[in-house]
Amino acid sequence: MNFSEIVREVLAEHAVGPERPTPASLARCLASEADRYLERVRFDPHHYVRHPVLLWEDWEVMVIGWEAGQITPIHDHRGVLGGMVILSGTVVEERFTVPKELPQLADSRVRPEGDLSETGPTVLHRLMPRSRSVSLHIYRPPLRTMGIWDPREGFQEIRASTFEVGDEVLARAVAARTTAAPVA
């Protein structure tokens, strides 16, 4: 099975459980599986790299490879729910309120490896890695656009959510099998 098929199987299994799955609950569940693909994540010194994993029914799963010092614009998810887990490294997440139509910093958190962040439909935030990092993101419904904000001028534009690499990098990858050590 490739990574995309494994993610689809996990989503399908959770869809029939007693509790309705959220992007955050599924991000936590998929983190250990995603760890098996970290060596395939691509990095770029000029911009973080979004890797598509799965676009299925009303879910979207992606992995982002970050270099230290890269930063997202302040952005919203246009009403989409999200969950993010840090697979490696450390990422700072800043969240903003919008009094008088200008973003004001409301909270700043260091998110170390293994930390989970949940974004509701009205969250306005930005992400900044402190070191080379990898994060897993799950959205429901799929994240097709983002609202981009400027701290001095307010709302700027609606921008399409795009990927910097094709699905062959992670989605269709098959993790190397691990073999158990012989018992002495």
N, C-alpha and C positions, 0 to 999 in steps of 0.2 A: 504494500500500500504506500502511496505517496503522501506527503504532508497534507495536501488539500483533502484527500479522501479520508484521512484520519480525523481531520477537523470536522468534516461533514458528518462523519459517524458519531462523533462526540455531540455535535449539535442535535442530531436526530435523537440520540439516546436521552438527552436532557429535555427535549421537547415533550416527551411522554411521561415525564416524572410528575410527582405530586406538586412540586413547586415550579412556578414559571421561571425559566432561566432568564437571567439578565446578562448584559454584556460583561459586567464585572465578575459575576459568578463563573461565567464561562472562561474569562481570561485567566482566572486563578486555576481553573481546572485544566486548561490547555498549556499552562506555563511549563510544566515538566516535559511535555511532549515537544514543545517548541525549543527547549534547551538542546535537543538532539540535532538541531539544524543550525546552531549558532555559527559553525565554521563556514557556512554558505552565505552568511549575511555580507553584503557589500557595503563599503564605506567610500565616501568622497570627501576630500579635504575642504570643498567649497560649499557643500549643501548636504543636509541629511538625506538619506536614501530610503524611500518607501517601497516595500516589497509586497505585492499582492499575494495572498495565500488562498482566499476563498471569497467568492461573491455567490451566495446561495440563498434563494428565497428572500427572506427579509433580514439577512445577516451579511456582514462584511468583516473579514479578518485580514489584518496586515501586520507586518513586522517593519520596524524602522531602525536603521543603523545610523548612529550618531557619532560624530567626532566632538571632542571637547570644544566648547566655545560656539557651537552652532546654536541657532535659536529660531523658534517659530515666531511668526508674527502673533500679536495678540489676536485671538480668533474665537469665534463661536462655531457650533456644529449645526446651526440652522434647525434646531429642534430634535436632533438625533441623540439617542442615548449612547454612551460609550463606556468602555472599561479598558484600563491600561495596566499592565503589569511590567515591571522592570526585570528583564531577563539577565542583564549584566550591566555593571557600571552604576552610575548615580545620575539622576536627572532631577533638576529643580523644577517644580511646577508652581507658577504664580497664577492666582485667581483674582479676578477683577469684578468690581461692581461698576455700574454706569450711572452715577448721579449726574444730572445736567448734561447727559449725552456724551460724556468723556470718561474713558476707563480710569478707575482709581484702584490701586493695589489694595486688596482686602486680605490676602493670605499668601504666604510663600512657604512651601514645604520642600524639604530635601527628601527625595524618593530613592532609597537605596535598593540594591538588588533584592527582588522578591516582594517589594512593596506594590500595593494595588491602589489604583485611583479610579474612582467612579465619576463620570461626568453626566450630569443631568441635561435635559434639553435646553436649559437657559444658561449653562455655564460659559463664562468667558475666561479664557486662560492662555498661557504661553508656556512652552517647555524649553529648558536649557540644560544640556548635559554638562556635568562637571568633568567627565572623563569619557573615553570611548565607551559607548553604551549601546544596548539593544533593548527595544521595548516591543511588546506585543499589544496590539490594539484590536478591539472588537466593537463593532457598531451595529445598532439596530434602530431603524432600518439602515441600509447602506449609506455611507457618508459620501454624497455626490458633490456637495458644495460646502464652503465655509464662509462665514462673514469675517472680513478682515477689518481690524480696528487700529487706529493710531492714537497714542496717548494724548496728543495735543489737538487733534482735529476730529476725533470720534470715528464713527463708521466710515469706511473707505470704499469697500466693494464686496461683491460676492464673487468668490474665486472657486473654480472647479478643483476637486480633489483628484490628483493625478499620481501616477506611479513613475518612478525613475528607472525601474528594471521590469523585465517581463516575468511572467509566471513560471518560466523554466528555472529561475534561480532558486525559489523556495517551494512554490505550490506543487510542482511536479517532482520535487526531490524525494528520494528515498533515503532514509537515514541508514547509516552503516549498522549492521547487526552487532550487538554486543555479545560477547561470549563469556560465559561464566568461567572463573578461574578454576583450575583443577583442584580437587580436594586432596590434601596430603594424607 
